[in-house]
Amino acid sequence: MTAHANSQIERWIQSCKRECLGHFIIFGQRHLDHLCSEFLAHYHEERPHQGLGNMPLTMPRDDPPYDGAIQCRQRLGGLLRHYYRKAA
């Protein structure tokens, strides 16, 4: 169990460093906490998941809405972006 948990957190840390922290100069603990919390929210709510047909983890499993304007949610000054359709 411990080896599996270690591999999971090591993979998350690698993703966080490569996709987020490597793009910033960090000015302190509060700044690091903010960057990590924004990346964590994006990672758990908005990123596409290959096992689900590249749908976000929070997207309903039925057919996605194909009508409505496309919206963009940006985090960390546009570094992390999530595109979605606005509900009709």
Residue pairs with C-beta under 8 A, 6 or more apart in sequence:
12 43
15 43
16 36
16 39
16 40
16 43
19 39
19 80
20 35
20 36
20 38
20 39
20 76
20 79
20 80
21 32
21 35
21 36
21 39
23 79
24 31
24 35
24 76
26 32
26 35
35 76
38 75
38 76
38 80
39 75
39 76
39 80
41 75
42 75
42 80
42 82
44 57
45 56
45 57
45 58
46 56
46 58
46 73
46 80
46 82
47 56
47 57
47 82
48 54
48 55
48 56
49 55
49 56
49 57
52 59
52 61
55 64
56 82
56 84
64 85
65 85
65 87
65 88
66 85
67 85
67 88
68 85
68 86
68 87
68 88
69 85
69 86
70 83
70 84
70 85
70 86
71 83
71 84
71 85
71 86
72 81
72 82
72 83
73 81
73 82
73 83
73 84
74 80
74 81
74 82
75 81
75 82
